[in-house]
Amino acid sequence: MKNKYPIGILGATGMVGQRFIQLLERHPWFEVAWLAASDRSSGKKYGDAAKWRLDTPLPERIANMTVGGCRRAEDYLRRSRRRHCARA
């Protein structure tokens, strides 16, 4: 597949969100395009907002992404044609 589908992960800083990141980071069809979490994490770099607990290293590309708020992400999904989203 030449082009990957952009996807977002709601609840990205929690354990399930981290597992989604781990599984999707090297997926041949999907690309993690945005991350969303609670208001407490919103606006921070993912590497600062999340305490990575998995046995694999946190991907550098993901660590440098800015976390958005879940409410803003849900509004985006309502307005967008891109409905690819993993909810943790």
Protein Blocks (a to p, Z undefined) as FASTA:
>chain_A
ZZdcddddehklmmklmmmmmmmmmgckbccfbdcddfklgopafklmpccfbfbdcdfk
lmmpccddfklmmmmmmmpmblcdcdZZ
